[in-house]
Amino acid sequence: MNIRIQWFDSRREPQCPPDPRYPEGKDIDIGGGCLIALPYPAKRCGYYIVVCHDCHANAVITTAGRPDDPRSIRLPCRKRETDDHSHH
C-alpha cells in the first residue's frame, strides 16, 4: 500500500470533553477495504487527509487532540471496485 497521511493543524484546543465511550480512540470504517493506522492521538484540533496512491481512495478525518480521536480508518479500495466491475 502506498498511503499518504497528512495532518493539518487548526491551531486551537478542543472546547468539549472527550466522548467517554472511546477512551482509546475510534476506528473509522468507511468502506471495508484497506485498514490504515493513524497517528494517535492528534496534537489538537485539526484534520487528517488520507490518500491511497494505489487505488486513489481518500478521506478527510477531523481530530480534537483528545482520547476519542480516530486511531485508524478503513478505506474502500477503489481499485478492487474497478476490477470487480470490469468482469461484468
N, C-alpha and C positions, 0 to 999 in steps of 0.2 A: 504494500500500500504506500502510495506517495501522498501523504497528508500534510497540509499546512494548517497550523493553528496560530492565529494572531489574536492577541488581547489588546483592546483599546481602552484606555483609562479615561473615565468620565470626570476624574478629579473631584469626586465627592464621596463622602462616607455614607453608609446606609442610614436611613431615617426610621426604619421599622425593625422590630426584633425578628430574629430568625424563626422559621416555622419549626416548632419542636418535633414534628413528625419526621424530620430529616436531619438528625443530629450529625450524620456522617456524609451528608451530601445527597444529591439527587442523580439518578441515572435517567437520562432523557432518551426516549426511543421514538424516532420519527419515521421508521421505515423498515426495521428488521434486517438491515444489511450489516455493514461494517461497524464494529464497536471500536470507539476511539476514546482513550483516556484523556481527560482534560487536566491541565494544571489546577490543583485544588488545594485550598480554596484560593479564590482570586484575591488580589490585594485590597480591592474596594469596589465600588460601583463601576461598571463598565460592561464590555461585551466581548465575546469571542466570535471571530469569523473562522469557520472550519470549512476547508475545501479539500476534497479528494481529487487529486490531479489525474488519477487513473480513470475515474468514471464521471467526473465533473459534478458529483453531488456536493451540496454546500448547505450551510446553516449559519444563522446568527443566534447566539445564546447570551442572554443577559446575565450579569453577575452582580453581587452586592458585597462581596468580601465577608460573607457570613458562613456558618456551618451548613446552611441549607443550599449553598451554591451547587450548580451542576458539577459532577465529578467525571461523568462520561456521557457520550452521545452515541447513539446507534443511527447511522445514516442509511437511507435507502441506496442500494447500488444501482445506479443508472445504467452501468454497462451491462449488468445482468438483465435488467428490464429490457434493454435494447436487444440483447441476444435472444431473450425469450420471444419477443415479438417478431424477430426476423425468421423464426422457424415456422410461423403460422401462415 
